[in-house]
Amino acid sequence: MNKVKVHAPATVANLVCGFDVFGMALAEPYDVMWVSLSNEPGIRFTHIDKYNLPTQPEKNVAGVALMAMLENVPGHKGFDVVIDKQIKPGSGLGSSAASSAGIVVAVNHLVNNIFSREDLVRFAMHGEKLASGVKHADNITPCIFGGITLVRSIFQLDIVPLTAPPMYVTVVHPQIEVKTSDARQILRKEVQLKDAIKQWGNIAGLVAGLLKEDYGLISRSLEDVIIEPVRSMLIPGFDEVKRSCKEAGALGGGISGSGPSIFMLSKEEATAKQVENVMKDVYTRLGIEFRTYVTTVNYKGVEIISE
Ligand code: HSE
């Protein structure tokens, strides 16, 4: 087999309280990627979207992820990669992770699945390092594994897929750009003990709530006293969106990854749609262009569509 097409899903990293450790794959949006083996050595990228991303492999997140992978593939030749990005870069919806995860899953398929999913996460993290300056796997892991995941540690890699009750996800993406590297730079380097206690209570509470399918516990645990107070300043309308969505019945939510997208979880689809209306109202009033999604958790991760 010489050619493969994949869908690489958007992801919500952090899930409010679990900075750099929790992540969730979404059914929508997703990038589309075609990868072909070629007898001509080298990696060639073509983007058929409007984002003008770099095509030199060493400057492209998918390129560096693939190069890391190819160090472990003897006798490979060349690759032609076509990417149609539906996840806008800088949206906080795991756009770079989708590129990095998508390509390593696609190429693994082409080389007879010689790598484990953990190996693929390790390769794809090189893309995240290029995008944000540090290796983190909270977007890549759910993108590859699907569902909701806990990355307990990246060195040694320790991934814990989490089960969860049915939930709807509403996302609003105000059309402003927040660079992950900037959103990491502004964070305080030290945490007060009283905040740490609250945060680890919420992290443990969220895991327990997901596993026990306890919506009340999930809702109470969706609180972040460390990252959100700093980052929310970069997102106009954040406090109002969060308050009004909870009043509309959302279980809770917060900044998606490093923002500016905001996500909310709901138990019922009707609530998720109501939450979407609330988000639309806020950004229409603020005069900021936006895009919304009402979607669900994606349990497949990067999906092979055709060969
Ligand atoms: N955990 C990362 C962050 C996700 O919040 O900076 C963004 O890529």
Boltz pocket constraint, residues with backbone or C-beta under 6 A from the ligand:
constraints:
  - pocket:
      binder: B
      contacts: [[A, 13], [A, 14], [A, 19], [A, 20], [A, 21], [A, 132], [A, 136], [A, 138], [A, 139], [A, 180], [A, 183], [A, 184], [A, 257], [A, 258]]
      max_distance: 6.0
